[in-house]
C-alpha cells in the first residue's frame, strides 16, 4: 500500500518526537551521572585533605596517640608515642599492641575494657622509666573498628601535687 505524503510526514514527525524525548532522557541521565562523578571526586578530595590535616594535628601533638584495630593491632601511631614507648614505626605498625611490651597492666586492662564494653574510658596510670616513674592521663575511645587512645604526660603535675601534699603534711605535723 502506498502512503500519502501527509501520512509519511506524520509518521516522521512522530518518530522525531520519540527520538527527541529519548535523546532528552539520555542527556539528562548522562548529565546526572557526570554530576555524581564530579561530586564524588570533590568529596574524595575533601576527605583526603581532612585526613592529611588530622594526621598533621596528631603528629604535631605533644600527646601520645595511637589507634588499634579490633584485634588490637596498631593501625596508627604518632612520633610522640613512638618515643614514649621506645619503638620504631616499622616494628609498631601492624603489630599486636599487647605484645609490644610498652604498656603497663592498668592501661592494657582499661583499653581492653573500653573495647569490650564499647564505652570510653578515662584513667591515670604510672609507668616506670630509667628516669623514674612517669604518670599518664589516658583517654580511650572505642569504635566499631577498634579504639583510639590519647595519652598526656602528667608527671610534672603529679609530682607537684605530691610535693604539695608532703608540704601540707609537714605543716600539720609542726602544729600538732
C-alpha positions as a printed Julia matrix, in Angstrom:
176×3 Matrix{Float64}:
  0.0    0.0     0.0
  1.23   3.41   -0.89
  1.21   6.14    1.74
  0.29   9.66    1.04
  2.91  12.3     1.59
  0.94  13.71    4.53
  0.9   10.28    6.21
  4.66   9.89    5.68
  5.29  13.3     7.26
  3.01  12.42   10.19
  4.96   9.2    10.79
  8.26  11.08   10.53
  7.05  13.73   13.0
  6.06  11.01   15.48
  9.46   9.35   15.11
 11.23  12.68   15.53
  9.25  13.42   18.69
 10.05   9.96   20.1
 13.76  10.31   19.26
 13.8   13.8    20.76
 12.23  12.6    24.02
 14.58   9.6    24.2
 17.54  11.87   23.45
 16.48  14.3    26.17
 16.15  11.46   28.7
 19.56  10.07   27.78
 21.14  13.54   28.01
 19.52  14.04   31.42
 20.81  10.67   32.69
 24.32  11.36   31.36
 24.27  14.81   32.97
 23.18  13.38   36.32
 25.86  10.67   36.12
 28.53  13.24   35.23
 27.45  15.47   38.14
 27.54  12.49   40.51
 31.07  11.64   39.36
 32.19  15.25   39.86
 30.62  15.33   43.33
 32.26  12.01   44.26
 35.64  13.36   43.15
 35.09  16.53   45.16
 34.16  14.5    48.25
 37.24  12.31   47.78
 39.46  15.41   47.65
 37.8   16.84   50.78
 38.24  13.52   52.6
 41.92  13.33   51.61
 42.5   16.92   52.74
 40.76  16.24   56.06
 42.78  13.08   56.54
 46.05  14.94   55.89
 45.04  17.71   58.3
 44.1   15.23   61.02
 47.36  13.34   60.53
 49.29  16.61   60.82
 47.45  17.55   64.02
 48.01  14.14   65.6
 51.64  14.08   64.51
 52.25  17.58   65.85
 50.6   16.84   69.18
 52.65  16.66   72.35
 50.34  13.86   73.48
 50.75  10.2    72.63
 48.22   8.99   70.1
 47.72   5.5    68.76
 44.9    3.68   67.11
 44.25  -0.04   67.35
 42.0   -2.21   65.21
 39.51  -4.69   66.67
 42.33  -7.26   67.03
 44.48  -4.76   68.97
 46.91  -4.3    66.07
 48.47  -0.85   65.74
 46.97   0.93   62.73
 48.29   4.41   63.5
 50.81   5.81   65.98
 52.35   9.27   66.21
 56.03  10.1    66.74
 55.41  11.2    70.32
 54.02   7.75   71.23
 56.86   6.02   69.4
 59.36   7.99   71.5
 57.45   7.43   74.75
 57.29   3.68   74.19
 60.79   3.49   72.69
 59.51   1.9    69.48
 60.21   2.38   65.8
 57.41   2.85   63.29
 58.2   -0.33   61.34
 58.05  -2.51   64.44
 54.89  -0.88   65.76
 52.78  -0.64   62.58
 50.51  -3.68   62.33
 51.95  -5.29   65.47
 49.74  -6.68   68.22
 49.78  -3.84   70.73
 49.66  -6.24   73.68
 52.87  -7.96   72.56
 54.92  -4.77   72.26
 55.57  -4.75   76.0
 55.46  -0.98   76.14
 52.32  -0.61   78.21
 51.53  -1.16   81.83
 48.84  -3.54   83.1
 46.45  -0.7    84.11
 46.47   0.74   80.59
 46.12  -2.67   78.97
 43.2   -3.66   81.22
 41.34  -0.36   80.74
 41.72  -0.27   76.96
 40.54  -3.87   76.66
 37.59  -2.93   78.87
 36.75   0.05   76.63
 36.7   -2.19   73.56
 34.75  -4.96   75.28
 32.1   -2.58   76.68
 32.19  -0.16   73.7
 32.37   2.75   76.13
 35.06   5.44   76.53
 37.42   5.12   79.49
 39.5    7.8    81.19
 42.11   6.99   83.82
 45.53   7.82   85.16
 48.41   5.38   85.3
 52.03   5.13   86.35
 54.81   3.67   84.22
 58.39   3.01   85.15
 61.28   4.51   83.23
 65.04   4.86   83.81
 64.39   8.47   84.87
 61.85   7.39   87.49
 58.1    6.91   87.46
 56.09   8.64   84.75
 52.42   9.47   85.18
 49.92   9.47   82.33
 46.34  10.62   81.83
 44.76   8.25   79.31
 41.58   8.61   77.24
 40.43   5.65   75.11
 37.55   5.98   72.66
 36.25   2.73   71.15
 34.54   2.37   67.78
 33.34  -0.5    65.64
 36.78  -0.59   64.01
 38.84  -0.61   67.23
 39.95   2.09   69.67
 41.69   5.48   69.56
 43.93   6.29   72.53
 45.22   9.67   73.66
 47.77   9.89   76.48
 49.07  13.02   78.16
 52.19  13.08   80.32
 51.11  14.45   83.71
 54.34  13.62   85.53
 55.18  17.23   86.44
 51.66  17.93   87.69
 51.57  14.71   89.73
 54.97  15.36   91.29
 53.91  18.92   92.17
 50.75  17.55   93.8
 52.84  15.04   95.78
 55.2   17.81   96.97
 52.21  19.94   97.97
 50.69  17.06   99.97
 54.05  16.44  101.68
 54.38  20.14  102.46
 50.87  20.28  103.89
 51.56  17.18  105.98
 54.79  18.71  107.29
 52.91  21.9   108.17
 50.22  19.99  110.07
 52.87  17.87  111.83
 54.54  21.05  113.1
 51.39  22.28  114.8
 50.15  19.04  116.32
